Amino acid sequence: MGSMLQQLRQEVTKLSDPKKADILQRFFKTGKGQYGEGDIFVGLVVPQSRSLAKKYKNLSLPDIATMLDSKIHEERIIALFILVNRFEQGDEKQKKELYTFYLKKRKAVNNWDLVDLSASQILGFYLFDKEKQLLYDLATSKNLWERRIAIVSTYYFIRQQQFTDTLAIATLLLSDKQDLIHKAVGWMLREVGKRDPKTLDRYLMEYYKKMPRTMLRYALEHYPPRRREGYMKGIV
């Protein structure tokens, strides 16, 4: 039968789809000099990965670590889905262990989808009622994905109506050069605005002129067209 890890990898191989893989390679910018350079896709869709994560939910942490070290993007996705599911069901001790493990293996969380499906669910959840300096350290990292982890982790706080850290980290990232950070910050600001329009208004009035266009456009998505246009043209 082979080990659980071998069985899981065999299933990934069986579900591989070269045509889908080709599309994903392009979509996730895996070419030379692009943000996902060298990432390898085999063509699984997210529901397939989620389903395998459920089936292999009892995979050991060392085997999850092996999956996270894989060059195959979908293997890393499955490993992260298993971690998130286990974290959600774990007690405080297990949560702490999985939080520490996730931090140790964060180099494997190296594309925007991987960040977005795990950062708020593990780091955000764990740090909600704790000291949050770690997120500020990640926000000033040279590594693009660590910076995205920092801002996206705050999505958990936003959902609990706590906006302070989102706004503070957004401010740290205002002059970031990476489009993927502009999009993530704009997305989080938009989420703040959905729950508390006045807080977002105050923030935009202070910072909209310093914001990269993409960040501002994402933040304004729920604004009425005329107001949005005013912000974009700098005539608020």
Residue, then its C-alpha position, 0 to 999 in steps of 0.5 A: m500500500g505504501s505510506m499515506l504520503q506516497q498514496l497522496r502523491q499518487e493521487v495528485t499524479k493521477l489527477s494531473d491535467p497538463k492542459k490545466a497546468d499550462i494555463l495555471q503556469r501562465f496565470f500564476k506568472t511562473g516565467k523567468g523574472q516573474y513573481g512565481e518564477g520556477d513554481i510547478f503546476v500539475g493542473l489540479v483545481v482547488p476543489q480537488s485539492r480541498s477534497l484530497a486535504k480532507k481525505y488525508k487529514n491525518l497526514s503527520l506533521p513531518d509529511i506535511a513538511t515534506m509536502l510544503d517543501s515540494k516544488i509542486h504548487e498543488e502539493r503545497i496547497i493541499a498541505l496548507f489546507i490540511l494545516v488550516n483544517r487541523f488548526e480550526q479543529g485544534d485545542e489551544k495547545q495544538k493551535k500553538e504548535l500549528y502556528t509555530f510550524y506554519l511560521k517555521k515553514r512560511k518560505a513554502v507559502n510563496n504565491w498569492d493563493l497560498v498566502d490568501l488561503s492560510a495566513s488569516q486562518i492560522l496567523g491572524f486567528y492565533l494572534f488576534d488576542k496576543e501581541k502582534q509585533l510579528l506581523y509588523d516585522l513581516a510587513t517590513s521583510k524584503n520577501l514579497w510573500e512575507r509582506r503579503i502574509a502580514i497584511v492578509s493575516t489581519y483579515y481575521f481581525i477585520r472580521q472581528q471588527q478590529f481595524t487598528d492593525t490593518l490600517a497600521i500595516a497598510t500605512l507601512l506598505l503604502s510605498d511598496k513597489q509590488d503590485l501584489i501588495h497594492k492589491a492585498v492592501g486595497w482588498m483589506l481596506r475594502e473589507v474594513g470599509k464594508r464593515d465600517p465605512k467611516t473608518l475607511d473614509r477617514y483613512l482614505m482622506e489622510y492617505y489616498k494621495k500617497m496610495p498606488r493607483t491599484m491599491l486605491r482602486y481596490a479600496l474604493e470598489h464599494y464606493p458609489p461611482r461618483r465618489r470613486e471617481g473623485y478619489m481617483k482624480g484627486i478631487v475629494 
